[in-house]
Amino acid sequence: MADESRLDESRLEELRRLCAAPLPHPDVAEMRRAGESVLRFAIKDYTDLPDRPIGAYATPRHEMEAIFRQEPPEHGQPFESVMAEFERFVSPNSLRVSHPRFMAFIPGAPSFPSILGDWLASTVNFFAGVWKEAPSATLVELVVLDWFKEFLGYPAEAQGILTSGGSEANLTALVVARERLVFADRSRALIYVSEHRHWSVDRAARVMGLGQDQIVVLPAAADGRFSIPDLEKAVQSDTREGLLPWVVVANAGATNTGVVDPLDALADLCGRRKLWLHVDAAYGWPAVLCAGEMLRGIDRADSITFDPHKWFGQTFEAGGLLIRDGKELTRSFAMLPEYMQDVAADEGEVNFADRGIALTRRFRALKIWFSMKILGVGWFRRLVEHCCWLAEMAQLLIEESGRFEILSPHQLSVVCFRYLPETRGKTTDEELNRLNLAICEDIRRQGRFFLSTTRLRDQVALRLCFVNWRTRSEDVAECIEALVNVGERLSAGNV
Ligand SMILES: Cc1ncc(COP(=O)(O)O)c(C=O)c1O
């Protein structure tokens, strides 16, 4: 007995000695030097970006492997050499989606205050999952969500959460909507979507264990919007067949075309038929900041996905979800395991971990709060106007050139079109598709602009999407001119 306690004491002594000091880590002078170097890089990168090429695109895998494939380093290297590696190999070898001439997919274009807010959030590294650990972070998120609620016309009882992006928000919304179903009904419940829904909705359904046949995809009307008569008919006939119409997912800014579905009419239909209306406004939601009725009816949705990292000047990842009847969010997700008993939410406290999928959450709200306070809502309103005007201007130039066909006129800040060669009369649709894909690829390879394509009614469309405060009319004019030149060259066969 006596021996054992001596043994314990010697082990304790050894442990005391082993852990007497923190691990070696860069000291204050080194942190200052390294931090200043990163800041210098960030400011230069931010200011120079418009003057540089868009970045590397589709580099073959073996080239990247040759640069980056390494054994994990057992011993650390000086900051300067790793930073130099970052500057030389990491930074230039991906596309810069925040570049003002990147007009593909849905770009991201953070303001500098958002970048700084993101950095500060990493610095404090608050645990934004529970109130007791992070009351300030939680309240800042609640305040930001309240601002968005107000913009979107949502009532006080609505609740929300910031997410990694629109995919997580759409999944979270559908999980909440499912709580309304009794278990036995889950396999016959149907989600109605238009052909232009974002595919994250399909993936959410798959993650939730729904069958592909539980997603009813309806062709859009001629203007690209949800067809109300078709939806009404589908709901009626599915009900007659013993199925359970359950959710309608509408777009407020479809990824393909920017189209906004008829939200008011959809809300009427969903109200009549007791369906959950989810509006995927991941891209288009900031349009509510502008006068006008672009998103009329969005305030009547049961849930809304909105992504500040798309058209709201934020760094990735900043998505969000609002649920009109806010209590349903907590009802769907709240759990209290034993080891969290100390931080259970008391009256008046909010645990964001009870509102969604993640427990550990970074302080995403900070960059939004920070940038909105520094820039002001007026700046974001101007951002929306600016981008809508760019899309309108692009369409006017496209039409004026006489070389293109508009496939979907500008909606919010997206416009879709295709190049038509002089020989249009003798060109098949398949040849036109190949030509337009080749035009896009050629433009990308030149590295000055980056566009993407989509397919609308089987026709390949060139697509421009504007979300960047730094994109100027001059960039748009130069882009259309470049498209005309490439189109002429490729259709003349001088590839
Ligand atoms: C309309 C829409 N919904 C959802 C998403 C998915 O959002 P995220 O990429 O942030 O997950 C996107 C992405 O482009 C989108 O455009």
Ligand as a Chemical Component Dictionary entry (heavy atoms), coordinates in Angstrom:
data_LIG
# 
_chem_comp.id                   LIG 
_chem_comp.type                 NON-POLYMER 
_chem_comp.pdbx_formal_charge   0 
_chem_comp.three_letter_code    LIG 
# 
loop_
_chem_comp_atom.comp_id 
_chem_comp_atom.atom_id 
_chem_comp_atom.alt_atom_id 
_chem_comp_atom.type_symbol 
_chem_comp_atom.charge 
_chem_comp_atom.model_Cartn_x 
_chem_comp_atom.model_Cartn_y 
_chem_comp_atom.model_Cartn_z 
_chem_comp_atom.pdbx_ordinal 
LIG C1 C1 C 0 -30.622 29.042 -55.182 1  
LIG C2 C2 C 0 -29.527 28.304 -54.461 2  
LIG N1 N1 N 0 -29.837 27.530 -53.413 3  
LIG C3 C3 C 0 -28.894 26.846 -52.724 4  
LIG C4 C4 C 0 -27.579 26.910 -53.087 5  
LIG C5 C5 C 0 -26.541 26.150 -52.305 6  
LIG O1 O1 O 0 -25.860 27.053 -51.490 7  
LIG P1 P1 P 0 -24.378 26.743 -50.916 8  
LIG O2 O2 O 0 -23.492 26.606 -52.107 9  
LIG O3 O3 O 0 -24.107 27.949 -50.082 10 
LIG O4 O4 O 0 -24.466 25.497 -50.114 11 
LIG C6 C6 C 0 -27.204 27.706 -54.184 12 
LIG C7 C7 C 0 -25.785 27.787 -54.605 13 
LIG O5 O5 O 0 -25.448 28.351 -55.605 14 
LIG C8 C8 C 0 -28.203 28.418 -54.886 15 
LIG O6 O6 O 0 -27.905 29.197 -55.935 16 
# 
loop_
_chem_comp_bond.comp_id 
_chem_comp_bond.atom_id_1 
_chem_comp_bond.atom_id_2 
_chem_comp_bond.value_order 
_chem_comp_bond.pdbx_ordinal 
LIG C1 C2 SING 1  
LIG C2 N1 SING 2  
LIG C2 C8 DOUB 3  
LIG N1 C3 DOUB 4  
LIG C3 C4 SING 5  
LIG C4 C5 SING 6  
LIG C4 C6 DOUB 7  
LIG C5 O1 SING 8  
LIG O1 P1 SING 9  
LIG P1 O2 DOUB 10 
LIG P1 O3 SING 11 
LIG P1 O4 SING 12 
LIG C6 C7 SING 13 
LIG C6 C8 SING 14 
LIG C7 O5 DOUB 15 
LIG C8 O6 SING 16 
# 
